[in-house]
Amino acid sequence: MRRVCFLLSASAPIMGLSAIAAPALAQDVVFKPIVEARLRYETVDQAGPAPLTSSRDAEAVTMRVRAGGEISKGPWAFLAEAEGTLAINEDYNSGVNGKTLYPIVADPENVEANRVQIQYRTKPLIVTVGRQRINLDDQRFVGSVAWRQNEQTFDAVRVEYMGVKNLKVDVTYAISARTIWGIDGGKFGSTNRPTNIDGDNVFANVSYKTKLGTLTGFAYLVDEDEAVVALRRNSSQTYGARFMGAVPFTKKVKLSYLASYARQSDYATNPVDYSADYVIAELGLDVAAFKLTGGYELLGSDAGATGIAGGFAFQTPFATLHKFNGWADKFLTTPGTGIQDYYAGIAYTVPKLGKAGPLVASFTYHHFSSDRLSIHYGDEYNAQVSLKINKHLSTLVKYADYDRKGISSYTGDADTKKFWAQIDYAL
């Protein structure tokens, strides 16, 4: 009932814009179908903690389908999209199926309404109300987790304003995050993995484009109502800024750069009193078909945090976490001692391979250590080859190898190898 009342009340201001959009009544109705499918094979070899052993690998074959459409007339649009995931081979722990003797492959079987939204869009203003996909900047703080078969969406009102040259203001109020755990969230003892996480969340993002790059200021207020999720410790307030840009030297040589800083502290019902820093600095160099990347990322820890033993670290619960700190997903929750990620990568692109292309091959190395206590968690090696076959089909193979150093330093710290092969279709 809360969601229904929220959507109805949030839609009222948009309906008030109809007088402005009156000329659109003479425009044609346009229907855009949505059809997407992904077939994926994934294996996980994880040497602990008990009861997991390297002799019992997870093996998953899953098919994800999304279907729906968008009807638009002038500046108005209504979109509805259903999503379903089938486990063709379920020798894995989906996180909510009770198969805890296997490592986790976070792709549970699921059928749901993925997106249902009303949108008003003009050149200076976009207003979206309903269940929607939200990806902000590089998705370090808010993203749709598109790597998983069941993506994360939000029941929200989002306003994007671009009425001033080079300036964009993007503000969202979300009352619920629809998690990757799907309709079986919370079952088989997985109470910390619910279908949805209700709350009062505000995502504010203001960016300004310059000749050297885009400067962005942001504020993310996370207020989770669900005590079963991290005991409300994910409720936080984060304020920061980032600058991202690129400078071409020649037609084939380009330098790119990224720097960001944020400060996070407890918020609302969070029982932990803490504050921690976030830092990222990255450089990239494109030389013809090659790209070299190097960077450093810190999710800091507060040793003096009260309300929890052993310190508390910077968390990003609504991020597309698979994009960061290695593809083995060992740091989806930041350890209490924080994390420092030193990384370097190389990629090579073949624009055309017959009628197909581009083909992109990449390799990245990560060195993980703690923010406090000088712990070397481990090292990770990531490799990927992707190919766009045509405008509808693409394929990918991908590998991650996390090598733990010393004793286990956090929950789930174990040698882990993962392999993926998949094919995607989009209409």
N, C-alpha and C positions, 0 to 999 in steps of 0.2 A: 504493500500500500504506500509505503514511503516513496518508493521509486515512481509509482504512478503519479502521486501528487507532485513530486519534484518535477517530473517531465512536463506535466500539464502547466504548472506555474511558470516553469522556465520557458515554455513555448509562447506564452502570452506576449512578451515583448517582441518576439520575432513576428508574430501575427500582426502586430502594430505597424510593422514595416511594409505591410501589403499596399498601403496607400502610395508609398514611394514607388513601389514596383508595379503600379497599375498598368503601365504600357506593356508589361510582360504578358498580360492576359491574351494579347493577340499573337503571341509567339507559339511555335509548335511544341507539342509534347515530345520529348526524346526519351527513349528507353535504352539503357546500356546494360546488357547482361553481364553477370559475374560468374565465371566458371574457372576454378583453379583446382589442381590436383597435385599431390606429391606422394610418390612411392619411395620409401626409405628402408635401407638395411643398416642396422647399427649393432655393433658388438662392444662390450665393455669387459676388460680383464682387470680386476681390482684385487690387490693382495691385502685384504683386511679393510676395516677392523672386523673381528668376529661378529656374526657367523660367516662373513664373506671370505672366500679364499680364491687364489688364482686358478684353482682347478675347476671352479664353477663360474663360467663366463655368462654374462647376460647376452642374449641374442634376440633382437627385435626386428620384425618386419611389419611395418605399419603403412597404412594408406590414409591420407588425409584429403578430403574433398570439401571445397567451399562452393556454394551455389546461391545465386540471388540476382539482384538487379537494382538499378537506380533509375527512377523516373524523375525527369526534370522538365521544368517549364519556366523559361526566363531565369531569374535568379534563385528560384526555389527548386529544391531537390529532396526526394525521399528515397532512402536506401535501406534495403533489408537483405541480410546475408546469413545463411545457415552454414554450420560447420560440423563435419562428422569425421571421426578418426576410428579406423578399424585396425585391431591388432591381428594380423594374419598369422604371426608366430609370436606368442606371448611368454617366451622363456626369459622374462625380465621382471624386475620390480618397477612398476610404473609410478610408485610413490603412493598409490591409493588402491592397489589390487591385492595387498597382503602377501605378496611373494617376496618376503624379506630375506630369503636365502640367496637371492640374486642381487647384483649391483643395480642401481637405479638407472633406468632410461625414462626420462620424464615425459613420456608420450602415452598417457592413458587413453583407453577407449572413451569416446565421448560423442554426444550429439547435443548441439545447443544453438541458440540464436547468437551468432558472433557479433553482428552489428545491426542495429536498428536505429536510424537517425534521421532527423529533419535538418536540412541545411539551407541557409540563406547566404548566397555568395555574390558579391560584386567585386570590382577591382580594388576598392579601398577597404572592404569589410567582409568577413566571413564569420557567420555564427552557426555553430553546430550543437544540436541538442539531442541527447539520447546515448545509446550504447555505441561507442566509437573507438577507433584506433588513434592513439596519440603517440607520436615520436617527436621528442624535443632534442634539438641539436644532434649530438652523436649518440643519444639514448643512454648516457651514463647515469642519468637520474630518472628519466621517464621514457619508457619505450614499450613496444608491443610484443617483445620476445618472439619475433617472427621465426627464429631458428627452430623452435619447438613446433610440433604439429598443431597443438591447440594454442593459439596466441592469446596474449593478455589484452583485454579491452577495458574501457572505463565507462560507467554510467555517469555522464557529465554534461556540463554546459561549457563550451569553449568559444571564446571570442578572439578573432585575429584581426587587427587593424593595421592597414598599410597606407593610410591617407596622407602621410608625410613622406616626402622623398627620402629614400634610403633607411627609413625607420620602420620597424615592425614591433607591435605590441601584441603579445600572445598570453592570454590569461584563461585558466581553466579552473572550474570548481567541480570536483568529482566526489560523489557520495559512495561509490563502490568501485573496486577493482575486480574484474572477472578474471580469475587466475588461470594458469595453464593446467590446473588439476581437474577441471571439467566437472561434470555432473556427479561423479563419484567422490569428489573432494570430501575429506573428513572420514571416509569409511575405512574399515579394517584397522582402526586405531590411529589413522593418519589425521588426527584432529588439528595438527599444525599445518595441514595442507587443505584448507577449505576451498569450496567452489568459488566463493567471493569473499572479499574483505571490505566490509562497510566502514565508513568513516567520513570525515569532513576534511578533504584534501584540497589545497590550493597550489597550483603550478603557475608561476608568473615568470615571463621571459620577455625581456626588452632588448632588441638588437639594432645596431646601427652599422651600415655598410660604409667603409672608407676605401680609398684606393689600395691600401695595403692589406685589407681584410675586414672581417666583421667582428665588432666588439659587442659582447652580450653580457647583460647583467641578469641575474636570476634569483628567485626566491622560491623554495619548495617547502611547503608546510604539510607534513604528513601526520594525520591524526587517525590512527587505526582504532576501531571500536572492538575488534576481536581479540579477547584476552588469550585465546588458544594459539595465536600467531606470535611467537617470540615474547609472550607475556607483555604485550604492548610496548616492548622495548624498541620497536621500529618507529614509533612516533617521534618525529624530530622536526627541527626547523633548520634549513640550510640556506645560507646566503653567500653569493659568490659572483665571480665574473670570469669570462673566457675571451680569448682573442685568437682568431683563426684566419689564416690567409695564405697567399702564395705570390711569388715573384718569378716571372719568366725571365730567363737570361737569353735564351735563343728559342727557336721553334721547337727544339728537341730537349731543352734543358730547363727545368723548373725547380725552384726551392719552395717547399711548403712548410708551414710552422703552426704550432698550436701551443697555447699556454693557458692554464686555468688555475684559479685558487678559490676555495670555498671553506667556510667555517660552519660546523654543524654542532647543535646542542639539543638537549632533550626538549620535548614539547608536549603540551596537553597532558595526557594520562600516563606518560612514560614514567615508570618508577625509578629509573636510573638518572642520577644527576651527573651529566658529563658534558664535555665539549672536545671536539677533535677537528683536525685540519684535513683538507684534501688538496693535493697538488698534482698537476700533470704538465709535463713539458715534452714536446715531440718535434722532431725535424724529419722532413722527407725530401729526397732528391730524386727527381725523375730525369733519367738520361736515356733518350730514345725509348726503347721497349722495356728498359729496366727501371725499377723503383726501389730505392734504399730507404729504410725507415729505422729510426732509433728514438727511444724515449724512456721516460721515467714517470712512474705514477705512485703516489703515496695516498693510502687511506690510513690516517693517523689514529693513535690510541691515546686514551686518557687514563694514566695510571692512578689518578686520584678520584676516579669515578666512584660515587657512592650509590648504594643500592644493589651492588653486584660485586662479587669477588674477582680479583685478577684483572681489573681494568675493563674498559669498554671502548670499542672502535667505531669509526665512521661507517655507516651503513647506507646502502642504496636499494631498498626493497622493491622499488617499482622500475628498476633499470632493466635493459636488455643485457643481463649479466654475462651471457655467453660470449659477447663481443670483447670482454675485458678479462685480463689476468689469466689467459690461457683457455683453450677449448676443452680441456679435461674437466672444467667446472669445479675445481677444488676450492675456490674461494667465493662461492655464491653468497655465503655469509662471512663477513670479515672477521678473522680471529680476534680475540680480545687484546692481543698484543699488536694489532694492526698489520699492515702489509706494505712492503716496498717492492715494486715490480720494475726491474731493469730489463728492457726488451730491445731486440734488433731484428730486422727482417729484410728480406729481398723478394721481389716479385718480378715476373717476366710475362709480358703480354704479346700474344700473336693476334693481330687485329683480324685476320682472315685465315681460315683453314678450309680451302675449297669454298663451298657456299655457306659454311658454318663460321662462327666466330662472334666475339673474340674468345680465345683460349687464354686463361690466366693461370699461371703456376706460381705458388708462393711458399715461403718457408720463414718461420719466426721462432726465435729463441727467447725464453723468459728465465730470469733469475729472480727467485722469490725469497725475500727475507722479511723479518719483523720490523716494526717501527720501534719497539722497545725490546730489551733483553738480548739483542744481537743473535737472533735465531735465524739460521739458514733453513727455511722450510724445504726448499727443493728447487729443481730446474725442470723446465718443460720445453718440448720441441713440438711445433705444429707445422703441418704441411697440407697443402690443398691444391687440387687441379680442378678448374671449372671450365665448362664449354657451353656456349650458347649455340644450340643446334640450328634453330630458326626462330622466328618471332614468337612462336608458341612454346617451344621445348628448350629446356636447358638441363644439364647434368653436372654432377659434382662427385668427387671422391675426396676424402678428408681424413686426417690422422692426427691424434694427439697422444703424447707420451710424457707423463709426469713422473719424475724420479725423486722420491722423498729422500731427504738427507737426515741422518741421525734418527732419533726416536720420534714417535708421533707427537706433533706439537699442537694439534687442534683436532676437533671432531671430524672424522673422515679422512685424516691425513694418511695416505697409503699410496704405494706405487700404483699407477693407473694408466692403462692403455685403452684408447677408444678409436674405432674405425667407423666411417660412414660411407655409404654409396647411395646416391639418390637421383631421381629424375623428376623434374617439375614441368607441369603444363599450365599455361595461362591462356585463356581465350584472347 
